[in-house]
């Protein structure tokens, strides 16, 4: 799946940048340091916005293209922040066979949001995930810490209304 850089306004703080700089300084002379730097940067910010990738590139003397190339190769990294309402629809085999694609399509239609994206106001984010381990409830989606199972696409509007 192609990752896109976010269009959500970056809201990093001075303390986050200081923490990132400390991580970079600590790892600067370590061979293969880019991965741990990216991992810790994502822990600090919750995702990897382009502004953070530029700081990492500048402070490590690695091109921003290379930093982005490494980050975009690994699925553990996200370029979009999670929304206040973080929605994940399971597309694992059991869920897919039982109709999770229809659930995902309805969410996309309702919110105008594609998987992997966050609304510009930061309210909603949508992820298409693989098995979340609730196959007996297929198809399943999670919203923040709430799990919804045995879904039909017709259930989506009422569920999303709880989070408006």
Residue pairs with C-beta under 8 A, 6 or more apart in sequence:
1 115
1 116
1 128
3 72
3 77
3 78
3 79
3 116
4 79
4 80
4 116
4 117
5 49
5 50
5 79
6 47
6 49
6 50
6 79
6 80
6 81
6 117
6 118
7 120
8 80
8 81
8 118
8 119
8 120
8 122
9 120
10 49
10 50
10 51
12 45
12 49
12 51
12 52
16 44
16 45
17 55
19 44
20 40
20 41
20 44
20 45
20 52
20 55
20 56
21 55
21 59
23 36
23 37
23 40
23 41
23 44
24 37
24 55
24 56
24 59
24 60
25 59
27 33
27 36
27 37
28 59
28 60
30 36
33 60
34 56
34 60
34 62
34 67
34 70
35 70
35 74
37 56
37 60
38 48
38 56
38 67
38 70
38 71
38 77
39 76
41 48
41 52
41 56
42 48
42 76
42 77
42 78
45 52
45 81
46 81
46 82
47 78
47 79
47 80
47 81
47 82
48 71
48 77
48 78
48 79
49 79
49 81
50 79
53 64
53 67
53 68
53 71
54 64
56 62
56 67
57 63
57 64
57 66
57 67
60 67
71 77
71 79
72 79
80 116
80 117
80 118
80 125
81 118
81 122
81 125
82 118
82 125
83 118
83 119
83 122
83 123
83 124
83 125
84 122
84 123
84 124
85 123
85 124
85 125
85 143
85 144
85 163
86 125
86 127
86 142
86 143
86 144
87 107
87 124
87 125
87 126
87 127
87 141
87 142
87 143
88 126
88 127
88 128
88 129
88 132
88 141
88 142
88 143
89 95
89 100
89 103
89 104
89 107
89 115
89 126
89 127
89 128
89 129
89 139
89 140
89 141
90 100
90 129
90 130
90 131
90 132
90 134
90 138
90 139
90 140
90 141
91 100
91 101
91 104
91 128
91 129
91 130
92 129
92 130
92 131
92 132
92 135
92 138
93 131
94 131
94 135
94 138
94 139
95 131
95 135
95 138
95 139
95 140
96 139
97 138
98 138
98 139
99 139
99 151
99 152
99 153
100 138
100 139
100 140
100 141
100 151
102 152
102 153
103 139
103 141
103 151
103 152
103 153
103 155
103 156
104 115
104 126
104 128
105 153
106 153
106 154
106 156
106 157
107 113
107 126
107 141
107 156
107 160
108 114
108 115
108 126
110 156
110 157
110 160
111 119
111 124
111 126
111 160
112 119
113 119
113 124
113 125
113 126
114 126
115 126
115 127
115 128
116 126
116 127
116 128
117 125
117 126
118 124
118 125
118 126
119 125
132 140
132 142
134 140
134 147
134 149
136 149
137 147
137 149
137 150
138 149
138 150
139 149
139 150
139 151
140 147
140 148
140 149
140 151
141 147
141 148
141 151
141 159
142 148
143 159
143 163
148 155
148 159
